[in-house]
Amino acid sequence: MWVTGEYFDSFRAAQLAARGRLDAPTQADPLLRLEWFGRTWEHAHRDARLLIARARAGQAEAWLFLARTRPNRAVALVGDHSIHFAPAFAGDPDEAMKRALLRAMARRLRLFGMARLTLEPLLPEDAALLRQAFRSAGWTVRDRAGPANFTLDVGGRHFEDYWESCPIQLHEQVAAGSRHLHVEITDLITPALWEEVELVGGPDPFLRALAQDASVDRTLRLGIARVGDAPVAAQLWTFEDGLGLAHWRVEDREAREVYPSAELTASMLRYLMNVDHARTIDLGNGKEADLADWADDRRVLRRLDLFNPRAPSAWIAAIGASAAGLVRRSSLD
């Protein structure tokens, strides 16, 4: 199998090369689309240089979106609102082809002069795929645990069925807040609504751009909880192709005694289950105390630090990782 590879240093060049294969609906994961990475690049990594790697074999492609923080070092192209990172694939490659494409990409990145890569946050299955590919291409790998991601498999349930199985403390929090709070959920953003969002959470250009685009696509689910006319909590979700995805949540600390986040989360889940008929709900990443009670699955995200043994600048960091007993090695090819 012959695998070709190339690099791009602009999204325009990558867009022309991708020919729509990294856009909706071809790319199902909204966090792995060219649009998502482009928006992230626009609002993060201002002191870095863009590095997009692609490997191809026939119709199958693998893409890796990176930010070069130094000439020989790069990190995953992620921002504050990136729930997970992964290689993006096109052409529906099977698992063996994915491994082959990533292995070829890893070899070329090593020959390209990269000394160290840091990839996070990775779902366990994506971390395993990348770890195997880079190890077989001669990289030294340090694998560490990161934050937890919480999901909910709806399984055809209505919210009322789901709510009966939730812990008693959630029922108590929602009951305590329901007497004081009014919740609005909308799929259309307006200047007035976004003004309320910023009153609670402050300005965030990335979120505003995301909300505007999702509003046009009708995938936006924006929730605001108010006491009287005053906004005290906000959440920004998207819903697409059966997946409800929580991007951001915030509440006014002074209103915590009425649990606005609990009331807003319950209302959002009711909407996603009963109106949108979501199949899967990703509550995002966070602390056990904040999200575990709402979810039925917890996944520990991973961080991979990848060292090129042929690059002297990576030796000290790799030796330190080895001394910590966290490194898996493989021989150079």
ZIVENLIN-V497026 format. One record per residue. N is the residue number from 1. RES is the residue in one letter. PSI is psi in radians with two decimals (NA if undefined). Layout:
BEGIN
n=N res=RES psi=PSI
n=N res=RES psi=PSI
END
This chain:
BEGIN
n=1 res=M psi=2.22
n=2 res=W psi=2.12
n=3 res=V psi=2.19
n=4 res=T psi=2.75
n=5 res=G psi=2.72
n=6 res=E psi=2.91
n=7 res=Y psi=2.62
n=8 res=F psi=2.51
n=9 res=D psi=0.29
n=10 res=S psi=2.61
n=11 res=F psi=-0.49
n=12 res=R psi=-0.80
n=13 res=A psi=-0.73
n=14 res=A psi=-0.67
n=15 res=Q psi=-0.75
n=16 res=L psi=-0.67
n=17 res=A psi=-0.60
n=18 res=A psi=-0.46
n=19 res=R psi=0.71
n=20 res=G psi=0.01
n=21 res=R psi=-0.19
n=22 res=L psi=0.33
n=23 res=D psi=2.90
n=24 res=A psi=2.54
n=25 res=P psi=0.03
n=26 res=T psi=-0.77
n=27 res=Q psi=1.88
n=28 res=A psi=-0.63
n=29 res=D psi=2.00
n=30 res=P psi=-0.36
n=31 res=L psi=-0.03
n=32 res=L psi=0.27
n=33 res=R psi=2.71
n=34 res=L psi=-0.65
n=35 res=E psi=-0.75
n=36 res=W psi=-0.82
n=37 res=F psi=-0.65
n=38 res=G psi=-0.74
n=39 res=R psi=-0.70
n=40 res=T psi=-0.75
n=41 res=W psi=-0.65
n=42 res=E psi=-0.55
n=43 res=H psi=0.08
n=44 res=A psi=2.95
n=45 res=H psi=0.77
n=46 res=R psi=-0.40
n=47 res=D psi=0.15
n=48 res=A psi=3.03
n=49 res=R psi=2.51
n=50 res=L psi=2.41
n=51 res=L psi=1.90
n=52 res=I psi=2.12
n=53 res=A psi=2.46
n=54 res=R psi=2.41
n=55 res=A psi=2.45
n=56 res=R psi=2.51
n=57 res=A psi=1.85
n=58 res=G psi=-2.21
n=59 res=Q psi=-0.13
n=60 res=A psi=2.43
n=61 res=E psi=2.60
n=62 res=A psi=2.39
n=63 res=W psi=2.47
n=64 res=L psi=2.10
n=65 res=F psi=2.04
n=66 res=L psi=2.78
n=67 res=A psi=2.13
n=68 res=R psi=1.90
n=69 res=T psi=-0.38
n=70 res=R psi=2.91
n=71 res=P psi=-0.58
n=72 res=N psi=0.35
n=73 res=R psi=2.47
n=74 res=A psi=2.75
n=75 res=V psi=2.85
n=76 res=A psi=2.47
n=77 res=L psi=1.52
n=78 res=V psi=2.84
n=79 res=G psi=-2.94
n=80 res=D psi=-0.41
n=81 res=H psi=0.28
n=82 res=S psi=2.01
n=83 res=I psi=-0.67
n=84 res=H psi=2.84
n=85 res=F psi=2.61
n=86 res=A psi=2.84
n=87 res=P psi=2.57
n=88 res=A psi=2.33
n=89 res=F psi=2.61
n=90 res=A psi=2.70
n=91 res=G psi=0.18
n=92 res=D psi=0.95
n=93 res=P psi=2.58
n=94 res=D psi=3.14
n=95 res=E psi=-0.71
n=96 res=A psi=-0.71
n=97 res=M psi=-0.67
n=98 res=K psi=-0.79
n=99 res=R psi=-0.72
n=100 res=A psi=-0.73
n=101 res=L psi=-0.77
n=102 res=L psi=-0.61
n=103 res=R psi=-0.76
n=104 res=A psi=-0.69
n=105 res=M psi=-0.74
n=106 res=A psi=-0.71
n=107 res=R psi=-0.75
n=108 res=R psi=-0.63
n=109 res=L psi=-0.62
n=110 res=R psi=-0.78
n=111 res=L psi=-0.44
n=112 res=F psi=-0.27
n=113 res=G psi=0.12
n=114 res=M psi=2.30
n=115 res=A psi=-0.54
n=116 res=R psi=2.39
n=117 res=L psi=2.53
n=118 res=T psi=2.10
n=119 res=L psi=2.11
n=120 res=E psi=2.79
n=121 res=P psi=2.38
n=122 res=L psi=2.34
n=123 res=L psi=2.63
n=124 res=P psi=-0.71
n=125 res=E psi=-0.61
n=126 res=D psi=-0.65
n=127 res=A psi=-0.73
n=128 res=A psi=-0.72
n=129 res=L psi=-0.80
n=130 res=L psi=-0.71
n=131 res=R psi=-0.82
n=132 res=Q psi=-0.75
n=133 res=A psi=-0.80
n=134 res=F psi=-0.62
n=135 res=R psi=-0.77
n=136 res=S psi=-0.31
n=137 res=A psi=0.11
n=138 res=G psi=0.10
n=139 res=W psi=2.68
n=140 res=T psi=2.36
n=141 res=V psi=2.26
n=142 res=R psi=2.19
n=143 res=D psi=2.10
n=144 res=R psi=2.69
n=145 res=A psi=2.56
n=146 res=G psi=-2.65
n=147 res=P psi=3.02
n=148 res=A psi=2.57
n=149 res=N psi=2.41
n=150 res=F psi=2.27
n=151 res=T psi=2.88
n=152 res=L psi=2.12
n=153 res=D psi=1.91
n=154 res=V psi=-0.72
n=155 res=G psi=0.60
n=156 res=G psi=0.05
n=157 res=R psi=2.61
n=158 res=H psi=2.83
n=159 res=F psi=-0.68
n=160 res=E psi=-0.65
n=161 res=D psi=-0.75
n=162 res=Y psi=-0.76
n=163 res=W psi=-0.58
n=164 res=E psi=-0.51
n=165 res=S psi=-0.05
n=166 res=C psi=2.68
n=167 res=P psi=2.65
n=168 res=I psi=-0.56
n=169 res=Q psi=-0.54
n=170 res=L psi=-0.73
n=171 res=H psi=-0.73
n=172 res=E psi=-0.72
n=173 res=Q psi=-0.77
n=174 res=V psi=-0.68
n=175 res=A psi=-0.67
n=176 res=A psi=-0.60
n=177 res=G psi=-0.42
n=178 res=S psi=-0.43
n=179 res=R psi=-0.30
n=180 res=H psi=-0.33
n=181 res=L psi=2.55
n=182 res=H psi=2.29
n=183 res=V psi=2.36
n=184 res=E psi=2.32
n=185 res=I psi=2.25
n=186 res=T psi=2.74
n=187 res=D psi=0.19
n=188 res=L psi=2.23
n=189 res=I psi=2.47
n=190 res=T psi=2.77
n=191 res=P psi=-0.67
n=192 res=A psi=-0.74
n=193 res=L psi=-0.75
n=194 res=W psi=-0.51
n=195 res=E psi=-0.70
n=196 res=E psi=-0.71
n=197 res=V psi=-0.80
n=198 res=E psi=-0.44
n=199 res=L psi=-0.61
n=200 res=V psi=-0.80
n=201 res=G psi=-0.13
n=202 res=G psi=2.93
n=203 res=P psi=2.47
n=204 res=D psi=1.69
n=205 res=P psi=-0.62
n=206 res=F psi=-0.85
n=207 res=L psi=-0.67
n=208 res=R psi=-0.75
n=209 res=A psi=-0.73
n=210 res=L psi=-0.80
n=211 res=A psi=-0.70
n=212 res=Q psi=-0.80
n=213 res=D psi=-0.74
n=214 res=A psi=-0.54
n=215 res=S psi=-0.73
n=216 res=V psi=-0.72
n=217 res=D psi=-0.11
n=218 res=R psi=0.47
n=219 res=T psi=-0.05
n=220 res=L psi=2.41
n=221 res=R psi=1.69
n=222 res=L psi=2.14
n=223 res=G psi=2.39
n=224 res=I psi=2.28
n=225 res=A psi=2.36
n=226 res=R psi=2.58
n=227 res=V psi=1.91
n=228 res=G psi=-2.18
n=229 res=D psi=0.04
n=230 res=A psi=2.14
n=231 res=P psi=2.34
n=232 res=V psi=-0.14
n=233 res=A psi=2.63
n=234 res=A psi=2.59
n=235 res=Q psi=2.44
n=236 res=L psi=2.07
n=237 res=W psi=2.86
n=238 res=T psi=2.67
n=239 res=F psi=2.24
n=240 res=E psi=2.27
n=241 res=D psi=0.78
n=242 res=G psi=-0.06
n=243 res=L psi=2.11
n=244 res=G psi=2.16
n=245 res=L psi=2.10
n=246 res=A psi=2.07
n=247 res=H psi=-0.52
n=248 res=W psi=2.49
n=249 res=R psi=2.53
n=250 res=V psi=2.63
n=251 res=E psi=2.71
n=252 res=D psi=2.14
n=253 res=R psi=-0.60
n=254 res=E psi=-0.22
n=255 res=A psi=0.20
n=256 res=R psi=-0.39
n=257 res=E psi=-0.27
n=258 res=V psi=0.17
n=259 res=Y psi=1.01
n=260 res=P psi=-0.58
n=261 res=S psi=-0.67
n=262 res=A psi=-0.81
n=263 res=E psi=-0.72
n=264 res=L psi=-0.72
n=265 res=T psi=-0.76
n=266 res=A psi=-0.75
n=267 res=S psi=-0.69
n=268 res=M psi=-0.76
n=269 res=L psi=-0.66
n=270 res=R psi=-0.74
n=271 res=Y psi=-0.80
n=272 res=L psi=-0.67
n=273 res=M psi=-0.81
n=274 res=N psi=-0.50
n=275 res=V psi=-0.88
n=276 res=D psi=-0.34
n=277 res=H psi=0.86
n=278 res=A psi=2.56
n=279 res=R psi=-0.63
n=280 res=T psi=2.47
n=281 res=I psi=2.12
n=282 res=D psi=1.92
n=283 res=L psi=-0.07
n=284 res=G psi=-2.90
n=285 res=N psi=2.55
n=286 res=G psi=-2.84
n=287 res=K psi=2.65
n=288 res=E psi=-0.81
n=289 res=A psi=-0.46
n=290 res=D psi=-0.64
n=291 res=L psi=-0.40
n=292 res=A psi=-0.65
n=293 res=D psi=-0.40
n=294 res=W psi=-0.33
n=295 res=A psi=2.88
n=296 res=D psi=0.04
n=297 res=D psi=2.39
n=298 res=R psi=2.18
n=299 res=R psi=2.25
n=300 res=V psi=2.09
n=301 res=L psi=2.75
n=302 res=R psi=2.72
n=303 res=R psi=2.22
n=304 res=L psi=2.14
n=305 res=D psi=2.11
n=306 res=L psi=2.20
n=307 res=F psi=2.37
n=308 res=N psi=1.88
n=309 res=P psi=-0.33
n=310 res=R psi=-0.08
n=311 res=A psi=1.98
n=312 res=P psi=-0.57
n=313 res=S psi=-0.29
n=314 res=A psi=-0.14
n=315 res=W psi=-0.83
n=316 res=I psi=-0.80
n=317 res=A psi=-0.71
n=318 res=A psi=-0.69
n=319 res=I psi=-0.71
n=320 res=G psi=-0.71
n=321 res=A psi=-0.68
n=322 res=S psi=-0.71
n=323 res=A psi=-0.51
n=324 res=A psi=-0.10
n=325 res=G psi=0.41
n=326 res=L psi=0.11
n=327 res=V psi=2.40
n=328 res=R psi=2.29
n=329 res=R psi=2.78
n=330 res=S psi=2.71
n=331 res=S psi=2.68
n=332 res=L psi=2.54
n=333 res=D psi=NA
END
